[in-house]
Amino acid sequence: MGEFYRMTASLVGHNKEGSFATHHERQKVLRTFAQHCEQKFHLRTLDQVKFRHIESQVNDWKQAELSPSTLHTRLSHLRWFVEKIDKHPLLDVIKERIELPARHQAHGNNLAWEKEHHASIDRIHDPHVKMCLKVELAFGLRAEEARKLQPHEVDKAEKIVIYRGTKGGKEREIKIKNPIQRELLDEAKRLVKPGQTLIPSRYSREISFVHFYYKVLRRAGITKAKLGITSHGLRHEYVHRTYEALTGARVLKGEDGKVRYENYPSPEKDLEARRLIASWLGHERVDITYVYLPKA
């Protein structure tokens, strides 16, 4: 491999933002891009990157008939790369000129936990795993965000501010809307010391706790195979309960397992609720909420 490839690999290696999985995927995508630029355009330095190089790579991916979701994810890694090499004007060009097919929306399945499922959390004896699940539900956190939560540091009185484990390492604020969230955050602060995450200190590597976390979940029956649920369903439940509080609607599960509504709000109230929820989930696009809350 040439100098361009080595410089790209070095850039990614020194910027380990986001989760382990995100970083691993970013490495693969940008190495592919580096090979493409060397073989097709004979690039030698990062400052030679132009829009036509990005466009060429994206066109190759389109011709490979990759799914819309994969195309969007790979383009996000290219945007990350462009930002890191200080080619900021390119970002606007990419946004304006590169067209990708829309992501497929979910088919309306209600993946949120139901009341009877919460007993499975009570069956968990490990306090750190149990707390991870509780904060996933209370604040709509992803599993990795919950594990890396530092309760003392994120507490800003009327909100929490997180960045550890978020996608792209982006900081976001989540409003503390009720006493249950406040009580849970205080409980988490009693569980761990200042500066500590919800990963117990006995684990020197995060991946070891990840394996333990899912092992505990399997023992408690929190699997698709046993109870038909996953921990990510807690995030769906957070969205549903938050939407209900913001709009006055009720989000239900129909006999077919699909999301159903009672007292669906006005378009204006619906949109405002979705904007707030998207920001609290860490998404820039409002339309991502349709994965959790399909159109009525």
C-alpha positions as CSV (number, residue, x, y, z in Angstrom):
1,M,0.0,0.0,0.0
2,G,1.1,3.6,-0.7
3,E,1.6,6.7,1.4
4,F,-2.1,7.7,1.1
5,Y,-3.3,4.4,2.5
6,R,-0.8,4.6,5.4
7,M,-1.8,8.2,6.2
8,T,-5.5,7.3,6.2
9,A,-5.0,4.3,8.4
10,S,-2.9,6.4,10.8
11,L,-5.7,9.1,10.9
12,V,-8.3,6.6,11.8
13,G,-6.1,4.8,14.3
14,H,-5.5,8.0,16.3
15,N,-9.1,9.1,16.4
16,K,-11.0,6.4,18.2
17,E,-14.3,8.2,18.5
18,G,-17.6,6.4,19.0
19,S,-18.1,2.8,20.0
20,F,-15.7,-0.1,19.3
21,A,-18.0,-1.4,16.5
22,T,-18.3,2.1,14.9
23,H,-14.5,2.5,14.9
24,H,-13.9,-1.0,13.5
25,E,-16.4,-0.3,10.7
26,R,-14.9,3.1,10.0
27,Q,-11.5,1.5,9.6
28,K,-12.8,-0.9,7.0
29,V,-14.7,1.7,5.0
30,L,-11.8,4.2,4.9
31,R,-9.2,1.6,4.1
32,T,-11.4,0.7,1.1
33,F,-11.6,4.3,0.2
34,A,-7.9,4.8,0.5
35,Q,-7.3,1.8,-1.9
36,H,-9.8,3.2,-4.3
37,C,-8.0,6.6,-4.3
38,E,-4.6,5.1,-4.8
39,Q,-5.5,2.6,-7.5
40,K,-7.9,4.8,-9.5
41,F,-6.5,8.3,-8.9
42,H,-2.9,7.7,-7.7
43,L,-3.4,10.0,-4.7
44,R,-0.4,10.4,-2.5
45,T,-1.4,12.9,0.2
46,L,-4.7,13.6,2.1
47,D,-4.9,17.2,1.0
48,Q,-5.4,16.0,-2.6
49,V,-8.9,14.6,-1.8
50,K,-11.6,16.3,-3.9
51,F,-15.3,15.8,-4.4
52,R,-14.8,13.6,-7.5
53,H,-12.9,11.1,-5.4
54,I,-15.7,10.8,-2.9
55,E,-18.3,10.6,-5.7
56,S,-16.4,7.9,-7.5
57,Q,-16.3,5.7,-4.4
58,V,-20.0,6.2,-3.6
59,N,-20.8,5.3,-7.2
60,D,-18.9,2.1,-6.9
61,W,-20.9,1.2,-3.8
62,K,-24.1,2.0,-5.6
63,Q,-23.2,-0.3,-8.4
64,A,-22.5,-3.0,-5.9
65,E,-26.2,-2.7,-5.0
66,L,-25.6,-2.2,-1.3
67,S,-28.6,-1.5,0.9
68,P,-29.7,2.2,1.5
69,S,-28.8,1.8,5.2
70,T,-25.3,0.6,4.3
71,L,-24.8,3.4,1.8
72,H,-25.8,6.1,4.4
73,T,-23.5,4.6,7.0
74,R,-20.5,4.4,4.7
75,L,-21.1,8.0,3.5
76,S,-21.2,9.1,7.1
77,H,-17.7,7.6,7.5
78,L,-16.5,9.5,4.5
79,R,-17.9,12.8,5.9
80,W,-16.1,12.0,9.1
81,F,-12.8,11.6,7.1
82,V,-13.4,14.9,5.2
83,E,-13.9,16.7,8.5
84,K,-10.8,15.3,10.0
85,I,-8.6,16.4,7.1
86,D,-10.0,19.9,7.4
87,K,-11.8,19.9,4.0
88,H,-15.0,21.4,5.5
89,P,-16.2,23.1,2.3
90,L,-16.5,19.6,0.8
91,L,-19.1,18.7,3.4
92,D,-21.6,21.1,1.8
93,V,-20.8,19.8,-1.7
94,I,-21.4,16.2,-0.5
95,K,-24.7,17.1,1.1
96,E,-25.9,19.0,-2.0
97,R,-24.7,16.7,-4.8
98,I,-24.6,13.1,-3.5
99,E,-28.0,11.5,-3.6
100,L,-28.7,8.2,-1.8
101,P,-31.9,6.2,-1.7
102,A,-34.0,6.7,1.4
103,R,-33.4,4.3,4.2
104,H,-36.0,1.6,4.6
105,Q,-38.3,2.4,7.5
106,A,-39.3,-0.2,10.0
107,H,-42.6,-2.1,9.4
108,G,-44.3,-0.7,12.4
109,N,-43.5,-3.4,14.8
110,N,-43.8,-2.4,18.5
111,L,-40.5,-3.5,20.0
112,A,-41.0,-1.8,23.4
113,W,-41.1,-3.8,26.6
114,E,-44.5,-4.5,28.2
115,K,-45.2,-4.3,31.9
116,E,-44.8,-8.0,32.5
117,H,-41.3,-7.9,31.0
118,H,-40.0,-5.6,33.8
119,A,-39.9,-8.5,36.2
120,S,-36.9,-9.9,34.3
121,I,-34.9,-6.9,35.5
122,D,-35.8,-7.8,39.1
123,R,-34.4,-11.2,38.5
124,I,-30.9,-9.7,37.9
125,H,-28.7,-9.7,40.9
126,D,-25.7,-7.9,39.6
127,P,-26.2,-4.2,40.6
128,H,-24.2,-2.8,37.7
129,V,-26.0,-4.7,34.9
130,K,-29.3,-3.9,36.6
131,M,-28.5,-0.2,36.7
132,C,-27.5,-0.3,33.0
133,L,-30.9,-1.5,32.1
134,K,-32.6,1.0,34.4
135,V,-30.9,4.0,32.8
136,E,-31.5,2.6,29.3
137,L,-35.2,2.8,30.1
138,A,-35.2,6.0,32.1
139,F,-33.1,8.1,29.7
140,G,-33.4,6.2,26.4
141,L,-29.7,5.3,26.3
142,R,-28.1,2.8,24.0
143,A,-26.5,-0.1,25.8
144,E,-23.0,1.3,25.3
145,E,-24.0,4.7,26.5
146,A,-25.4,3.1,29.7
147,R,-22.3,1.1,30.4
148,K,-20.1,4.2,30.0
149,L,-22.3,6.5,31.9
150,Q,-20.5,8.5,34.7
151,P,-23.5,9.3,37.0
152,H,-21.6,12.0,39.0
153,E,-20.2,13.8,36.0
154,V,-23.3,13.8,33.7
155,D,-25.7,15.2,36.4
156,K,-26.4,18.8,35.6
157,A,-29.4,19.3,37.9
158,E,-32.2,19.5,35.4
159,K,-30.6,17.5,32.7
160,I,-27.8,15.0,32.0
161,V,-25.1,15.6,29.5
162,I,-23.5,12.5,27.9
163,Y,-20.8,11.9,25.3
164,R,-19.2,8.6,26.3
165,G,-20.3,5.8,24.0
166,T,-22.5,8.1,21.8
167,K,-22.4,7.7,18.1
168,G,-19.5,9.8,16.7
169,G,-18.7,10.9,20.3
170,K,-21.2,13.7,19.9
171,E,-22.3,15.3,23.2
172,R,-26.0,15.5,23.9
173,E,-28.4,16.7,26.6
174,I,-31.3,14.7,27.9
175,K,-33.9,16.6,30.0
176,I,-34.7,15.1,33.5
177,K,-38.5,15.2,33.2
178,N,-39.8,13.4,36.3
179,P,-38.9,12.3,39.8
180,I,-38.2,8.7,38.8
181,Q,-35.3,9.9,36.6
182,R,-33.9,12.0,39.4
183,E,-34.2,9.2,41.9
184,L,-32.5,6.7,39.6
185,L,-29.6,9.0,38.8
186,D,-29.1,9.5,42.5
187,E,-29.2,5.7,43.0
188,A,-26.6,5.3,40.3
189,K,-24.4,7.9,42.0
190,R,-24.5,5.9,45.2
191,L,-23.5,2.8,43.2
192,V,-20.3,4.2,41.8
193,K,-17.7,6.7,42.9
194,P,-17.1,10.1,41.1
195,G,-15.1,9.5,37.8
196,Q,-16.3,5.9,37.5
197,T,-18.6,4.5,34.9
198,L,-21.2,1.7,35.4
199,I,-18.5,-0.8,34.3
200,P,-17.2,-2.3,37.6
201,S,-13.6,-1.6,38.4
202,R,-12.8,-5.4,38.4
203,Y,-13.1,-5.3,34.6
204,S,-9.8,-4.0,33.1
205,R,-11.3,-4.3,29.6
206,E,-14.7,-3.1,28.5
207,I,-15.3,-6.0,26.2
208,S,-15.1,-8.4,29.2
209,F,-18.0,-6.6,30.9
210,V,-19.9,-6.6,27.6
211,H,-19.7,-10.4,27.5
212,F,-20.8,-10.5,31.1
213,Y,-23.6,-8.1,30.5
214,Y,-25.2,-10.2,27.8
215,K,-24.6,-13.4,29.7
216,V,-26.6,-12.0,32.6
217,L,-29.3,-10.9,30.2
218,R,-29.6,-14.4,28.7
219,R,-29.9,-15.9,32.2
220,A,-32.7,-13.5,33.0
221,G,-34.5,-14.4,29.8
222,I,-34.0,-11.1,28.1
223,T,-33.6,-12.5,24.6
224,K,-35.7,-12.6,21.4
225,A,-35.8,-16.4,21.7
226,K,-37.2,-16.5,25.2
227,L,-39.2,-13.4,26.0
228,G,-39.2,-11.8,22.6
229,I,-37.4,-8.8,23.9
230,T,-33.9,-7.2,23.8
231,S,-32.4,-4.5,26.0
232,H,-32.8,-2.1,23.0
233,G,-36.5,-2.5,23.5
234,L,-36.1,-0.3,26.6
235,R,-35.1,2.6,24.3
236,H,-38.3,2.0,22.3
237,E,-40.3,2.0,25.6
238,Y,-38.6,5.3,26.6
239,V,-39.6,6.8,23.2
240,H,-43.2,5.7,23.6
241,R,-43.7,6.9,27.1
242,T,-42.0,10.2,26.3
243,Y,-44.2,10.7,23.3
244,E,-47.3,10.0,25.4
245,A,-46.2,12.6,28.0
246,L,-45.5,15.2,25.3
247,T,-48.6,14.7,23.2
248,G,-51.3,13.2,25.4
249,A,-51.6,10.2,22.9
250,R,-51.4,6.6,23.9
251,V,-48.9,4.2,22.2
252,L,-50.2,0.6,22.2
253,K,-49.4,-2.7,20.7
254,G,-52.0,-4.2,18.4
255,E,-52.9,-7.9,18.2
256,D,-50.6,-8.0,15.2
257,G,-47.7,-6.7,17.2
258,K,-47.7,-3.4,15.4
259,V,-47.7,0.1,16.9
260,R,-51.2,1.5,17.4
261,Y,-52.3,4.9,18.7
262,E,-55.2,6.3,20.7
263,N,-55.8,10.1,20.6
264,Y,-53.2,10.7,17.9
265,P,-52.1,14.4,18.2
266,S,-52.3,17.2,15.7
267,P,-49.5,17.3,13.0
268,E,-48.0,20.3,14.8
269,K,-47.8,18.7,18.2
270,D,-46.6,15.4,16.7
271,L,-43.7,17.1,14.9
272,E,-42.7,19.1,17.9
273,A,-42.6,15.9,20.1
274,R,-40.6,14.1,17.4
275,R,-38.1,16.9,17.3
276,L,-37.5,16.8,21.1
277,I,-37.3,13.0,21.1
278,A,-34.9,12.9,18.2
279,S,-32.5,15.3,20.0
280,W,-32.7,13.3,23.3
281,L,-32.0,10.1,21.4
282,G,-28.9,11.7,19.8
283,H,-30.3,11.8,16.2
284,E,-30.1,14.9,14.0
285,R,-32.9,13.7,11.7
286,V,-36.5,13.8,12.9
287,D,-37.5,11.0,10.5
288,I,-35.5,8.5,12.5
289,T,-38.3,8.6,15.1
290,Y,-40.6,6.8,12.6
291,V,-38.5,3.7,13.4
292,Y,-39.9,3.9,16.9
293,L,-43.2,5.7,16.2
294,P,-44.5,4.8,12.7
295,K,-47.0,7.1,11.1
296,A,-50.6,6.6,12.2
